């Protein structure tokens, strides 16, 4: 009988407080928010701000790794025209811009 009680079980029932059993799950939720969801939202907000502040002449890199300078911006269609060579211009969606180069 003593061995059964030491192993954490009571004969014939679950035993224990249900709130204490749920405590680890309830602690995981805020930790998950603090370490995964919140930083991702902050990063996404910064990227949206970067995309909104783009202007002609900025040097940018796309998600596909193409580096060029902004030659034109079409606000209506959310399209950015990048100049990647002397006579080469490519249209990209604004969302395809990964970052701004200094």
MARKEZA-680648 format. One record per residue (C-alpha): residue number from 0; residue in three letters; x, y, z. Coordinates in steps of 0.2 Angstrom, whole numbers. Each point is the difference from the previous one (the first is absolute). Example, Ala and Ser with C-alpha at 12.3 -4.5 7.8 and 13.67 -1.06 7.14 Angstrom:
2
<node num="0" residu="Ala" u="62" v="-22" w="39"/>
<node num="1" residu="Ser" u="6" v="17" w="-3"/>
***
This chain:
102
<node num="0" residu="Unk" u="0" v="0" w="0"/>
<node num="1" residu="Unk" u="14" v="12" w="4"/>
<node num="2" residu="Unk" u="9" v="-4" w="-16"/>
<node num="3" residu="Unk" u="-16" v="4" w="-10"/>
<node num="4" residu="Unk" u="-2" v="17" w="9"/>
<node num="5" residu="Unk" u="19" v="4" w="-3"/>
<node num="6" residu="Unk" u="-3" v="-3" w="-19"/>
<node num="7" residu="Unk" u="-13" v="14" w="0"/>
<node num="8" residu="Unk" u="-15" v="-10" w="-2"/>
<node num="9" residu="Unk" u="-14" v="-3" w="12"/>
<node num="10" residu="Unk" u="-10" v="-16" w="-1"/>
<node num="11" residu="Unk" u="-16" v="1" w="-10"/>
<node num="12" residu="Unk" u="1" v="18" w="-6"/>
<node num="13" residu="Unk" u="10" v="14" w="-9"/>
<node num="14" residu="Unk" u="4" v="10" w="15"/>
<node num="15" residu="Unk" u="8" v="17" w="0"/>
<node num="16" residu="Unk" u="-6" v="18" w="-3"/>
<node num="17" residu="Unk" u="-6" v="2" w="-18"/>
<node num="18" residu="Unk" u="6" v="18" w="0"/>
<node num="19" residu="Unk" u="18" v="-6" w="4"/>
<node num="20" residu="Unk" u="-2" v="-13" w="-14"/>
<node num="21" residu="Unk" u="-4" v="14" w="-12"/>
<node num="22" residu="Unk" u="13" v="12" w="6"/>
<node num="23" residu="Unk" u="14" v="-5" w="-12"/>
<node num="24" residu="Unk" u="-11" v="2" w="-15"/>
<node num="25" residu="Unk" u="-6" v="17" w="6"/>
<node num="26" residu="Unk" u="18" v="5" w="2"/>
<node num="27" residu="Unk" u="5" v="-6" w="-17"/>
<node num="28" residu="Unk" u="-12" v="12" w="-9"/>
<node num="29" residu="Unk" u="8" v="17" w="7"/>
<node num="30" residu="Unk" u="17" v="-7" w="-4"/>
<node num="31" residu="Unk" u="-5" v="-5" w="-17"/>
<node num="32" residu="Unk" u="-7" v="18" w="-3"/>
<node num="33" residu="Unk" u="16" v="9" w="7"/>
<node num="34" residu="Unk" u="13" v="-10" w="-9"/>
<node num="35" residu="Unk" u="-9" v="-4" w="-17"/>
<node num="36" residu="Unk" u="-15" v="10" w="-4"/>
<node num="37" residu="Unk" u="5" v="17" w="6"/>
<node num="38" residu="Unk" u="17" v="1" w="-8"/>
<node num="39" residu="Unk" u="-7" v="-6" w="-16"/>
<node num="40" residu="Unk" u="-14" v="14" w="0"/>
<node num="41" residu="Unk" u="14" v="13" w="4"/>
<node num="42" residu="Unk" u="10" v="-6" w="-14"/>
<node num="43" residu="Unk" u="-14" v="1" w="-12"/>
<node num="44" residu="Unk" u="-5" v="17" w="6"/>
<node num="45" residu="Unk" u="18" v="7" w="-3"/>
<node num="46" residu="Unk" u="0" v="-8" w="-18"/>
<node num="47" residu="Unk" u="-17" v="8" w="-4"/>
<node num="48" residu="Unk" u="7" v="17" w="6"/>
<node num="49" residu="Unk" u="16" v="-3" w="-11"/>
<node num="50" residu="Unk" u="-11" v="-4" w="-15"/>
<node num="51" residu="Unk" u="-11" v="16" w="2"/>
<node num="52" residu="Unk" u="16" v="11" w="1"/>
<node num="53" residu="Unk" u="8" v="-6" w="-16"/>
<node num="54" residu="Unk" u="4" v="14" w="-12"/>
<node num="55" residu="Unk" u="8" v="2" w="-17"/>
<node num="56" residu="Unk" u="19" v="-2" w="0"/>
<node num="57" residu="Unk" u="0" v="-12" w="15"/>
<node num="58" residu="Unk" u="11" v="-15" w="-2"/>
<node num="59" residu="Unk" u="-10" v="-16" w="5"/>
<node num="60" residu="Unk" u="1" v="-19" w="-1"/>
<node num="61" residu="Unk" u="-14" v="-11" w="-5"/>
<node num="62" residu="Unk" u="-6" v="-17" w="8"/>
<node num="63" residu="Unk" u="8" v="-8" w="-15"/>
<node num="64" residu="Unk" u="17" v="8" w="3"/>
<node num="65" residu="Unk" u="0" v="13" w="-14"/>
<node num="66" residu="Unk" u="8" v="16" w="5"/>
<node num="67" residu="Unk" u="-5" v="16" w="-8"/>
<node num="68" residu="Unk" u="-5" v="18" w="2"/>
<node num="69" residu="Unk" u="-18" v="6" w="0"/>
<node num="70" residu="Unk" u="-4" v="9" w="-17"/>
<node num="71" residu="Unk" u="-18" v="2" w="2"/>
<node num="72" residu="Unk" u="-15" v="-4" w="12"/>
<node num="73" residu="Unk" u="-18" v="-3" w="-6"/>
<node num="74" residu="Unk" u="-10" v="2" w="16"/>
<node num="75" residu="Unk" u="-16" v="-5" w="-9"/>
<node num="76" residu="Unk" u="6" v="-18" w="-4"/>
<node num="77" residu="Unk" u="12" v="-1" w="14"/>
<node num="78" residu="Unk" u="14" v="-3" w="-13"/>
<node num="79" residu="Unk" u="18" v="6" w="2"/>
<node num="80" residu="Unk" u="11" v="2" w="-16"/>
<node num="81" residu="Unk" u="19" v="-5" w="4"/>
<node num="82" residu="Unk" u="14" v="5" w="-10"/>
<node num="83" residu="Unk" u="12" v="-14" w="0"/>
<node num="84" residu="Unk" u="12" v="5" w="-14"/>
<node num="85" residu="Unk" u="3" v="14" w="-12"/>
<node num="86" residu="Unk" u="-15" v="-3" w="-11"/>
<node num="87" residu="Unk" u="-9" v="-14" w="10"/>
<node num="88" residu="Unk" u="-15" v="3" w="11"/>
<node num="89" residu="Unk" u="-11" v="-13" w="8"/>
<node num="90" residu="Unk" u="-17" v="2" w="8"/>
<node num="91" residu="Unk" u="-3" v="-8" w="17"/>
<node num="92" residu="Unk" u="-14" v="0" w="13"/>
<node num="93" residu="Unk" u="4" v="11" w="14"/>
<node num="94" residu="Unk" u="-2" v="-15" w="12"/>
<node num="95" residu="Unk" u="15" v="-8" w="-9"/>
<node num="96" residu="Unk" u="12" v="12" w="7"/>
<node num="97" residu="Unk" u="10" v="-8" w="14"/>
<node num="98" residu="Unk" u="10" v="14" w="6"/>
<node num="99" residu="Unk" u="8" v="17" w="-3"/>
<node num="100" residu="Unk" u="19" v="0" w="-3"/>
<node num="101" residu="Unk" u="10" v="15" w="8"/>
***
